[in-house]
Each structure stands twice: as structure tokens, then as C-alpha cells.
């Protein structure tokens, strides 16, 4: 999940095609038609003085890369603060601020840093800045969303002006992959020290090396960034001189703003807005491969959804074909699990992951009689189940409304409680905010190119997101071995073994994998259409069509 949203799904032969980084047509019978997917939009050519971009999930609460963990802050911060390793549209990786890396032994990782990189103020980036950026995420006061990544790290030291060495208690194959997101972003050490707790806020600002520089943040109104003309990656020096972010969360207002040209573009276009934009000549709506997922999960060990028979029953009454057609406007696909194929389909061990997915049980067709039998077997003491969803999230509300009608047929009453964004977000890490709730519909996404990162969140007994206290020692053993195995194929085999087991008893209901939707005004092009934008300098690719 990652705060209220983080990660995933899975794969069939169709999904392998659907999630390609280039063009492709995803024809899922559940979508009611064909949706053309593309990882990128046509390359931009011309420069533009001003572009206005919308953040449909609202204004960021912070831009501190150590604390970004949701759509809005990541959409902005990915263009400001470069990570050590760069994510590509197909979820493969490339050198970023680190040009290369190697492991002299299984418990040591050496990062060689790029020379000639400067912060926005012109000062050079060195190993000191990298160490400071990583080490501060250990400090509780930083409130880093990635602090658990450092749990197995013993030391992070500068072993040269442009070299950093990380040592671990045990081998950790995930650490390197986490360097593609805010965890691996580099800020200026001296600036971090001076800004303190204000770093990443409108008051404290930022000091990074990215293609855009934070210029103005007017809380409640807009956030403006300007291009870094001295950006180290000459191939990605921005064509847009000034980019202004606004925060329209109302679907009707967003539709009008995009059609009128008041707003130039936006990621995460809601399905109701997409329907209106398809018939507009103001610009073009693109569909891209995604690492997002929608699923149902219980919020505590006493929830009716902590019983696998109840989640199986709910899965059996969900008509996913109708749901995708009517709620997601055809721009989604069904999945067997909650870990998306995009995160592993370009890995060295993709064949192992694909075989593991193929071996999982098929997605069930609706079967009310079988679902009713499961409910009777479970005999839940509580037949009224209160589900949380974010206020204003129409897709989730409509999905729960579908579930509500279907669950009534099997003797379960679904109550839908709409939470304000801050409460919905906070609920994921604050147990007090889950009081009075039995379950939630979760919109997740996987940030890094590895399925293990997401599976651990819901199966590890020590995970703060394992709300139902799920425990399967064999699963835990397989996933921990997967993390400590540095050989890609060996790690994948351990993951697949664990996945086969938790797919039998983990009480989670995978619903759909929504495709990415991005709209560009007809004067714009270049932005990636893949969900990988969340951790890419996507705005550096944006520019004019001529």
C-alpha cells in the first residue's frame, strides 16, 4: 500500500503484453473491449514557457523525499530530487546519481557516485551528501516512510569523495532496489542540517540535484518549479521553463479545467473524467502499464475479513467483469494476486515469476451459492462489516457499492464509511484511526521493481501493515530467504514458494489492476504514460509538440 496507496498485482500471457513499456493492446474479456497501452507518449520537440499540471489527489503535505509516500508528493518530488538509481517506464533500472555498484561480499554494497553533479545552488554533490541523506532516515524525528529499509544496515560510510559503502547484518537484495524512490534521493547535507524539521515544507524548501528547482509554494493554492538549466543529465534538460502544480480534486472541475485548457495535464485521471476527455479535442488521453492494485483487507484480527472463508465469499460474489466495465471504464484488468506483473516482468528472473503466477488458482467466476455456504461455515459473530474508503474517491465508492449489493445476497451487510484524506492516510499506520472499522478498500502501488517488497507488508508478523496478525511460518521463512538471496533466480524461487502458500490462506481479496491514465493538452507531449512516472523525472521529458 504505502500510506493509503502502494502497490500491486500479477500476470498472465495477456498481462505480459498489457504491461509492456511500448505500445500494445490489452484485450481482457473483463474490460469489455480493447485498451491501447503505451509506456511513453511521442517525444517532445519544442520548449514551453509555462505548463500547469494538476495533482488530483490534493496538495502535498511535504516534499521531503524521505517522507513522500503518496501520489501528489511523489509526482512533484520525483522531478526535484534525483535518486541514486533511476527507474525506467518499464520498471527496469538504470544508473542515476550512482553510476555503478558492486558487492565485494554478500554483506557489503559499494556505490560509485557520479562526478560533476551539482545542487541547485551550484555546490558539488559528494559522498557526504549521500551518507547524510540515507542516515537521517534512521532518525525517528525524520519520520521517514522508508525507515524499515535500514533495519538490516549496520553502517553507511563515505569511502571516497564519490564512493559510499553500505554494510549489512545479513545479505539484503531489496536495499539496492529501494534506491529508485525517495529513499535513495540525495539532498545537500548542509542544507538538511540548517532546515531541520522544516525540510521539504513551504517554509524550509529543498536543496537537490534534479531537473527542476522548487521556486514557490503557496499553501492551498499552487506549487511552482523552474527548470535547472545546469542539470547534469544533458539528455533530460527540461524543455518546460516553468511548471505550476495545482490541486483540483473535484472531478467536474477537473474535467472543465482540462477541456478548457486552464489545466494542461494530469496523471491519475478518474474514470468519470476519462469518459468526458475521450470525446474532447483539447488533447489526448493515454493509457499506460501500471503497478497499481485495488484490494480488500480487514483492519484488525477481530474483523470478519480476518477469516479466509469470508474473504473467499466476498471474492465469489464480486462480478469483476461488470466492475471493470462499469466502474473502471474498461481501463483495468483482473489479477490472481495483489502483486502486479510490471514490477517483475523485466527482471532477470521474470520466467520464474511468470511460472509462479501461472500456477496460482484461477480468478473465480461469481458463485452466490458457494459464497453463501462459506459464510455459513464461517458463522461470523458479526455480519455487519464497516468498510473505509476515502471521501471523493468515486471508483472505490462505486466498487464498495457493487460489493454491498452482492454481499446482501449471502447474509452480510456492508456499511461504507467515507473518511477524509488525512484520516484515510493516517489509518494505515495509526491503529487508533482504525477504531470502529472492520475493513478497507485499499489502492496500492509498488514503487520498486521487486514483488517481495509488497508481499512482506501483509505477511510478515512484524509489519505495521499486517493488521489482521497473519502468521504462516513457512511463508515468513520463504520470503526472508528470498530477501537474503542475492542471486535473482534463487530469490525469485523463494518468493514464488511463499506466494503459493499465502495465496491459500492470506485473507485479502484482489479486485483489479487499474491502468495508468494521463491526459496531455494538444500542445504537449513527451511525458511517460507508465505508472513508473511516480519515481521518474517525468516532467523533464515534457515539452511542446513542435
N, C-alpha and C positions, 0 to 999 in steps of 0.2 A: 504494500500500500504506500508507504512513505507518506507520512502525515495522512490526510484524508485520501490521498491517491498515491498508489505506487504499485504498479506492475501487472500483469501478465496473462498468458495463455499457452497454446500448444501448436500441433501440426498434423496435417495430412498431406497427401500429394498436392491437394488443392492449396493448402496454406503455404507450402513452399513456393508456389507460383505467386500467390496473392501477396506475399510479403517480400517480393523482390525489390531491389533498390531501384531498378529501372522501370520501364513501362511494363504493364501486364494487365490481364483482365481476370478479376476474381469472379468466378461464376459459381456461387454457392446456391444450391436449391433453396436454402433458408432465406436468402436475400431477395428472392423473387425476381432476380434478373442479374445482369452483369454490371459490375462497377469497375471502371478502369483505374488501376493503381499506378502511381509513379513515385519514385523516391525523390525526384528533383523536378523543378519547373525549368522551362527554357532559360538558357544563360542570359543574364542581363548584359546590356551594352552601354547604355548611356548613364550619365551622372544625374542626380536629382538633388535639388536644394533642400527640399523638405518632404518627409513622409510621416504620416500619422498612423499609428498602429494601435489596435485595441487589445486589451487584456480582459477577456470575457469572464474570468473568474475573480476579477476585482483587483484592487490596489495591493501591491506587495506590502508586507509588514516589515520586511528587511531585504537588503540586497547583499548582506554579508554572506559570501559563498559558503561559509561553514554552517550557515543556518538556513539556507534556501532548501526547500523540500516540497515545493508545490508548483503548480503551473505558472502563475504570474511571476513570482520572484525568479524562477529558473529561466523563463523566457527572456527576461531582461539581463540577468547576471551572466548568462552564457555568452553575451556579446561584450561584456566588460572585463571579466576576469578569466584569463586563459588557464586551462588545466595542464598538468604535466603530460597527459596523453589525450589525444583528440579522438572523438567519436565521429564516425562517418555515417552517411544516411542509411547504409545497410547494416548498421550496428557492428561493423568491423572497426578496428582501431588503427591509428597512425601516430607517429611522433607529434608531440605538442611542444611544451616548454622543455621536455626531456627528449633528447634526440635518439637515445638508445638506453638500454638497460641490460643487466645480466645478473646471474646468481652464481657467485663463486662457490657457494654451498647452499643446501636446501633452506637454511635459516637466515640467509643474507641476501638482500637485494641492493644492487648498486644502480643509481640513476645518474646518467650523464646529462648535464644541462646544456641547453642551447646558449651559445655565445652571442653577443651583440644584441640582446633583448633589453629594452629599456621600459621603465614605468612611464606613465603619462607625464610625469614631471621631468623626464629626461635622465633620471638616475638609473644605473645599470642593475639588472636583476642578477643576483648571485645565490649561492647555496644557502647563505644566511637567511634570505627571504623565504626559501623553500622550507627550511627547517622550522622557522617561526610560524609559517602558515599551517604546517602539519601539527606541530607540538601544541599550539594554542587550542586545538580541538580535543585535547585531553582534559583541559581545564574546565571544571563544571560551570564556571561563570560564563564561558563562551556559549554554552547551550548548543553545541554542535549536534546536528541531526545525524552526523556520521561518527560520533564518538565511539560506538561499538567496534568500528573497523580497526581501531587502535588497541583493542583489548589484548591482542597477542603480540604487540610490539614491545620490545624491551628498550631499544634506543633508536634515535634518529639523529644522525650527526653529519656535519659538513666534513667531507674527507678530501676537500679541494675547493677552490673558489667556484667551480662549476660541477661539483660532484657531491651527491648525498648518498649515504649508506644507511639502510634500514635493517635492523636485526630483529628477529622474531624468536619467541619461545618455541614455536613449532612451525613447520612449513605452512604457508598460507597462500593458496592460489588465487584468492579473491582480492587481496590487497591491491595488486597491480591494476586490476580492472576497475576498482573504485576510483582510481586516479583520473578517470574521464569526467567526473562530475565535480560538484563543489568541494568535495573532499580534497581533490587534487589541484584546486585552483590556487594560484600564488598571488599573495598581496605583499606590499612593501613592509618589511619588518618594523622600520622606524615609524611608519605611519600607523601601523597596528597598535604600537605601544602608546603613541600620542592620542589616538582616538578612543582607545579603551572600549567601554561598553557601547559607545555611540557609533562604532564602526559599522558601516552598511546602512545607516539611517540617513534621513534628510539632513540632520544636523552634523553627523560625523563624516559623511561621504565615504569614498573609497579611493584606493590607490593601487591600480592593477596594470596589466600589460596589454589588455585586449584591444580589438579594433575600434571600439567606441569608448568614449570617456563620459562619465556622469557629469553633467553640467548643471542641471537644475531639477529639484524635486519639490513640487508644490503639493503637499499632502492634501488629498481629497480632490485634486484637480488633474495634475499631469506630471509626467516624469520625462525629462529631455536629456538625450545623449548626443554627442557630436563625434564625428569621425576622427580617428587617430591617424593623422597623415604620415606618421613615422612608424606605423605598425610593422613589426618585424617580418611578418609573412607578406611579402610583396604581391603574391598572387591573390591575397584576400584584403587588400587595402580597399576600404569601403567606397562605393560609388554614391552612397547617400550621405550628404553633408550633415544633415540634422534629422534625428528620428525622435518623434514625440509619442510617448505612450499615454493612452487614456484608458478609462476604466468603466466601460459600458457593460453592465451585467443584465440589463433588460433585453429580452430577445427582440421585441418590437422596435425598440430604439436602435439596437444594433443593426437590424435589417435596414432601417431607413438611412442610417449613417453610412453604411456600405454602398447602398444603391445610389445615394445622392453624391457620393464622393467625399463626404465630410470625413470619412474614415477610409484609409487606403487598403487596409488588410487586417487579417486576424487569423490566428490558429484556433483550434478547438471550436469550430463553427457548430452550433447546436443544430439538430436535425430540422427543427421548425424553420430556422433561419436559412438552412441549406435549400429547402424547397423553394423559398422565395428567390434566392440568389441564382438558382439554375435557369430561371426564365428572364434574368436581367442581363442587359448588355453593358453593365457598368464594369464588369471584369470577369474573372474566371474562377470557378470553384474546382480545386484539385483534391483528389483522394489519394492518400499515401499509406504505406505499410505502417503498422503500429505495434507498440509494445504495451498497449493498454488492455485492461481487463475489467469486467464487471462481474461481481460475485456476491453471494450472500454468506454471512457468517454470524455466529452467535457472539454476544458481547460479554458472556460470563459463563462459568462452569455450571450454573443452575439454569441456564437458558434451555428451553425446549430444543433449540438447534444444536445443543451440545451432544444430542443423541443422533447418531448417524442415520437411524431409521426415519427421523423427522426430516432431515435434510434430503434424504433419498426420496421421501414422499413429495416434498416440495419440488424437487427436480423433475419428478414424474408428472406433475400437473402443469409444469411450465411449457407452453407451446412456443418454443424458441423461433420457429419459422414465422409465426404470426407476429411475434415480438420484434424480430428484426425488420420485417416488412412494415409494420405499423408504427413502431416507436423509433427505430434507427434509420428509417427511410432507405432500407436496403444496404446501408453502409456499415455492415458488421458481419461477423461470421461466428458460427458455433465452435466451441472448443471442448475437448475432453477434460482439460485440466485448467488450472489458473496461471500457468506459466507460458507466456507467448513464444511462438517459434522464432520470431525476429531476433530474440536475444541469443539464440544459439545457432541459427541456420548458417552463419558464416564462420563458425568456429572450426578449429582443426578437427574436432570430434563430432561434427554435425551428423555423420552417419550413425554414430552410436545413439545420439539423442533422438534421431528420427525413428530408429528401430524401437527404442523405448516407448516413444509416443504411440507408434502403431500397435504395440502390444496392449495398450490400455483398453479398458472396456469402452464400447461404443456409446455415444450420446443417446440416452433413451428417448424414444418417442413418447408422447403423452399417454398415460395409462392411469385413469382415475381409480379404477377398481383395485389395481395393485397398490396405488398410493394410499388408498383408504385402509387396506389391510396392514400396511406398515405402521400407520398411525395407531390402529387398534392394538398392534403388537407392542408398540412403544408405550401405549397408555399414558401419555403425558399428564401430569397433575395439572398442568397449566395449558389450556387450549387457546387462550388469547395471547398473541405474540405481538409485542410492540416493536416495530421496525423504525430505525432512524434514517433520515435522509436529509440532505442539505436543502434549505429553503431556496427556491428559484431553480433547482436542478430538475427541469421538466422531464428529461429522459428517465431519471431514476424514479421520479414520482409516478410516471406512467407505467414503468416496469413493475413497481410495487402494486399499482392498481390492478394490473394484469394478475399478479400473484394473489392479491386479495380476493378477487372473484373466483379464482381456481381453488384456493385453499378452503374456501367455504364449503366446497363440494366434498371435502374429506374431513370435515369436522374441526377445522382450525380457523380461528378468527384473527385476521391481520389488522392491526391498528398502525396507522402511519403517522409518525411524529416528525414534523419538519423543523430542523434545527438551524439556527443562524450560523453563518460560515465559521465564526470563531469557535463556537461550541462544537460544531461538527469536526473541525480540525483538531481542537484540543482533546476531544473524546478519545482519539486514537492513542494518546499517551497519558491521559489523566483519568484514572478509574472513577473518580468522583463524578465526572461528567457523563459516565455511562449508567449512573443510577436511574432506575426506572425504565431502562431499555433492555430488550431481550435480544435484539439482533440489529444488523445494519446492512444496507446495500453499500458495497464498497466499490469505488472507482480507483483502481490501482494502476501503477505503471512500473515497469522495470527499467531502471536507469542505466544499468551496466550490462555488458554483453556476457551474461552468465546466468542460467536459471537457478543455480544454487542460492544466490543472494536472496531471492524471494521466497523460495521454499522454506529456508531456515526460519523466516519470520513467523511462520504459523505452526511449525512442527517442533522447534527447539523449546524444551521446557523452560529455559531461562529467558526466552524472548519476551519483551514487553508487549508484543502484539499477539502472543499466544493466550488470548483472553479466556478460552474455554479450558485451559490447562491440559491440552492434548499431550499425551505421552506414549510413545512407542519406542522402546529402547533400541530395537533393530533399525528403525528409521533414523534415529539420532546417530547411531553408530555409522550407518552408511553415509549420511550427509557430512559427518565430521571427517570421515576418511576421504570423502570427495574434496573437502576443503584443504586437507593436508597433503593431497596427492598433486604434485606439480606436473605430472605427465597428463596432457589433455585427455587422451583416450581413457586412461585409468581413472581420472576424476569423473569423467562422464559416465563410466560404467557403474561407479559407486552411486552417483546421483540417480541414475535410471533404476538401480536396485531399490533405493529408498523411495523413489516416486511410485514404483509398482506397489509398495506396501502402504504408503499413506493414501494412495488413491482408493484403497479398500476401506479405510476406517476414519480418515480425517473428515469431520463434518463441515464441509464447505460446498456450496453449490455454485459451480461455474455457470455463468449465463451466456455472455457473448464477449467477443473481442471487437470493439469498435475500430473502424478505420480512422486514420487521421484525416481531418478536413481543414484545408486552408484556402482562404479567399484572397485573391490579389486584384486590385484595381487594374484596369486595362493598360495603364501607363507603367505598370510594374512587372517585373519577372525576376527569376534567379533564386528565390528562396527555396530551400528544400521542402518537399511535401511530406517527407517521412517524419514519424514521431521523434526521431533522433534529434530533431531541432532543439529539444529540451536541454541538450547539453552540447550544442554546436554553436559556433559564431554565425548563425543563420543570416543575421542582418548584414553581415559583411558580403554576402552573396547577392543581396538585393540591389536592384538598380532599375534603370529605365529600359523600355523595350527597344529603344532606338537611340 
